[in-house]
Amino acid sequence: MEKGEKIIVALVVVVTVAVIVGAAVMIPPMMEEMKKPESCGKNCHEMQPFYDSLQDSPHAGVDCHECHESSEPEIFLYMKEMTLHIEGISEGLKEGKDLDEIAMEMAEELKEEPPTAASLPRNEYCMECHSTTHKPTERIADPSISCFRCHTTIAHTGHEVALYHGYWSPELEDRECVACHNEHDVRVKEETCNACHPPEMHP
């Protein structure tokens, strides 16, 4: 083997070892940081509105991971999201937008994306707390929602998400609670009812 080839092989070995050692040192603290709710807003700017809404709700202080599951190791999720961020930021900067404007547009896109099984909590996650505290009442009637002017009470049995137009997908079974309740601010809004029961369809 030529001297130049030996140097190249040695460099490849050194770089490979350095990457492996660096990953072994850096990945554990990175994984720990990713598990903190505030890291969503701090590391992904478009997640800040969602983090803020969580902190301004009855669910403030609840760890995101107690409600949201990940289908893959979070390090890979972060790497994938980082790639999408770089692409989105690059395109925005080419269009002459500033970083705050780009982040707000990304947040709006997230709001408009159809939910996935990973993004919506299962009923069982909700009921870990709500089966003992703040247990759902059997029947509901919210005077702030005009639907209840005619429908004075509605059984609180949960809607089947597979039949709920706003969240339709067979993989979203067992997620009936979030068909009506936003998992962050918990409120049920009139437009939630209208997603399945549009007023123009009434007789």
C-alpha positions as CSV (number, residue, x, y, z in Angstrom):
1,M,0.0,0.0,0.0
2,E,1.3,3.4,-1.0
3,K,2.1,6.0,1.7
4,G,-0.6,8.3,0.4
5,E,-3.2,5.5,0.5
6,K,-2.2,4.7,4.1
7,I,-2.7,8.4,5.1
8,I,-6.2,8.4,3.5
9,V,-7.1,5.1,5.3
10,A,-5.8,6.5,8.6
11,L,-7.8,9.7,8.1
12,V,-11.0,7.7,7.3
13,V,-10.5,5.6,10.4
14,V,-9.8,8.7,12.6
15,V,-12.9,10.6,11.3
16,T,-15.1,7.5,11.7
17,V,-13.9,7.0,15.3
18,A,-14.4,10.7,16.0
19,V,-18.0,10.5,14.7
20,I,-18.8,7.4,16.7
21,V,-17.3,8.9,19.9
22,G,-19.0,12.2,19.3
23,A,-22.4,10.5,18.7
24,A,-21.9,8.4,21.9
25,V,-21.1,11.6,23.9
26,M,-23.7,14.0,22.3
27,I,-26.8,11.8,21.7
28,P,-27.7,11.0,25.3
29,P,-27.9,14.6,26.4
30,M,-29.7,15.5,23.2
31,M,-32.3,12.8,23.8
32,E,-32.8,14.1,27.3
33,E,-33.3,17.6,26.0
34,M,-35.8,16.4,23.4
35,K,-38.0,15.0,26.2
36,K,-38.5,18.4,27.8
37,P,-41.7,20.1,26.6
38,E,-40.0,23.5,26.4
39,S,-37.6,22.1,23.8
40,C,-40.5,21.9,21.3
41,G,-40.8,25.7,21.3
42,K,-37.1,26.4,21.7
43,N,-35.8,24.1,19.0
44,C,-38.6,24.3,16.5
45,H,-39.8,27.9,16.3
46,E,-43.1,27.0,14.6
47,M,-44.0,24.8,17.6
48,Q,-43.9,27.9,19.9
49,P,-47.6,28.8,19.5
50,F,-48.6,25.2,20.4
51,Y,-46.3,25.2,23.4
52,D,-47.7,28.6,24.5
53,S,-51.3,27.4,24.2
54,L,-50.4,24.3,26.3
55,Q,-48.9,26.5,29.0
56,D,-52.0,28.7,29.0
57,S,-54.4,25.8,29.6
58,P,-55.5,23.3,32.2
59,H,-52.8,21.0,30.8
60,A,-50.0,23.4,31.6
61,G,-47.0,21.5,33.0
62,V,-48.1,18.2,31.4
63,D,-45.2,16.6,29.5
64,C,-45.9,16.4,25.8
65,H,-44.8,12.8,25.8
66,E,-47.7,11.8,28.1
67,C,-50.2,12.6,25.3
68,H,-48.2,12.4,22.1
69,E,-46.5,9.2,21.0
70,S,-43.6,8.9,18.4
71,S,-43.6,6.1,15.9
72,E,-39.8,6.3,15.7
73,P,-36.8,7.2,17.9
74,E,-37.0,11.0,18.4
75,I,-33.4,11.6,17.2
76,F,-34.5,10.4,13.8
77,L,-37.7,12.5,14.0
78,Y,-35.6,15.6,14.9
79,M,-33.2,14.9,12.0
80,K,-36.1,14.6,9.5
81,E,-37.7,17.8,10.8
82,M,-34.3,19.6,10.7
83,T,-34.0,18.8,7.0
84,L,-37.5,20.1,6.4
85,H,-36.7,23.2,8.4
86,I,-33.6,23.9,6.4
87,E,-35.5,23.5,3.1
88,G,-38.4,25.7,4.3
89,I,-36.1,28.4,5.7
90,S,-34.0,28.4,2.6
91,E,-37.0,28.8,0.3
92,G,-38.4,31.6,2.5
93,L,-35.1,33.5,2.6
94,K,-34.9,33.3,-1.2
95,E,-38.4,34.9,-1.3
96,G,-37.1,37.8,0.8
97,K,-39.0,36.8,4.1
98,D,-37.5,37.2,7.5
99,L,-37.1,34.3,10.0
100,D,-40.1,35.3,12.1
101,E,-42.4,35.4,9.1
102,I,-41.1,32.0,7.9
103,A,-41.7,30.5,11.4
104,M,-45.3,31.8,11.5
105,E,-46.0,30.4,8.0
106,M,-44.6,27.0,9.1
107,A,-46.9,27.1,12.2
108,E,-49.9,27.9,10.0
109,E,-49.0,24.9,7.7
110,L,-48.8,22.7,10.8
111,K,-52.3,23.8,11.9
112,E,-53.7,22.9,8.4
113,E,-52.1,19.5,8.1
114,P,-54.4,16.5,8.6
115,P,-53.7,15.0,12.0
116,T,-51.8,11.7,12.3
117,A,-52.0,8.9,14.8
118,A,-48.7,10.2,16.3
119,S,-50.0,13.7,16.7
120,L,-53.3,12.9,18.5
121,P,-53.5,11.3,21.9
122,R,-55.4,8.1,22.4
123,N,-58.4,8.0,24.7
124,E,-56.5,5.9,27.2
125,Y,-53.9,8.7,27.6
126,C,-56.7,11.2,28.4
127,M,-58.4,8.7,30.8
128,E,-55.3,8.1,32.8
129,C,-56.1,11.4,34.5
130,H,-59.8,12.0,33.6
131,S,-61.0,8.7,35.0
132,T,-60.2,9.8,38.5
133,T,-60.1,13.7,38.3
134,H,-62.3,15.9,36.2
135,K,-64.2,12.8,35.2
136,P,-66.4,13.5,32.1
137,T,-70.0,14.2,32.9
138,E,-72.6,11.8,31.5
139,R,-74.4,14.5,29.6
140,I,-73.3,17.9,28.4
141,A,-74.9,21.2,27.5
142,D,-72.6,24.2,26.9
143,P,-74.7,27.4,26.6
144,S,-71.8,29.2,24.8
145,I,-72.4,26.8,21.8
146,S,-75.5,27.6,19.8
147,C,-76.2,24.0,19.0
148,F,-77.4,23.5,22.6
149,R,-80.3,26.0,22.0
150,C,-82.1,23.1,20.3
151,H,-80.1,20.2,21.5
152,T,-80.4,20.9,25.2
153,T,-78.3,18.0,26.2
154,I,-76.0,15.6,24.4
155,A,-74.8,12.2,25.7
156,H,-71.1,12.4,26.5
157,T,-70.2,9.1,25.0
158,G,-67.6,10.3,22.5
159,H,-67.7,10.5,18.8
160,E,-66.2,7.9,16.6
161,V,-63.2,9.6,15.0
162,A,-63.4,7.4,11.9
163,L,-66.7,9.1,11.2
164,Y,-65.6,12.6,12.2
165,H,-65.0,14.6,9.0
166,G,-62.4,16.9,10.5
167,Y,-60.1,14.0,11.5
168,W,-61.2,11.1,9.2
169,S,-58.7,8.3,9.0
170,P,-59.0,4.6,9.9
171,E,-55.8,4.8,11.9
172,L,-57.3,7.4,14.3
173,E,-59.5,4.9,16.1
174,D,-59.5,5.3,19.9
175,R,-59.0,9.0,19.7
176,E,-62.6,10.1,20.2
177,C,-61.8,12.6,23.0
178,V,-59.8,14.9,20.7
179,A,-62.5,14.8,18.0
180,C,-64.2,17.4,20.2
181,H,-61.6,18.6,22.7
182,N,-58.4,20.3,21.7
183,E,-55.8,18.5,23.7
184,H,-54.0,21.7,24.6
185,D,-56.7,24.3,25.6
186,V,-59.4,21.6,26.1
187,R,-62.2,23.9,24.9
188,V,-64.9,22.6,22.6
189,K,-65.8,25.3,20.0
190,E,-68.9,25.7,17.9
191,E,-66.9,25.1,14.7
192,T,-66.0,21.7,16.2
193,C,-69.7,20.7,16.0
194,N,-70.1,22.3,12.6
195,A,-67.3,20.1,11.1
196,C,-69.7,17.2,11.2
197,H,-73.0,18.9,11.6
198,P,-72.9,22.0,9.3
199,P,-75.8,24.4,10.0
200,E,-76.8,24.5,6.3
201,M,-77.6,20.7,6.5
202,H,-80.3,21.3,9.1
203,P,-83.9,20.9,8.0
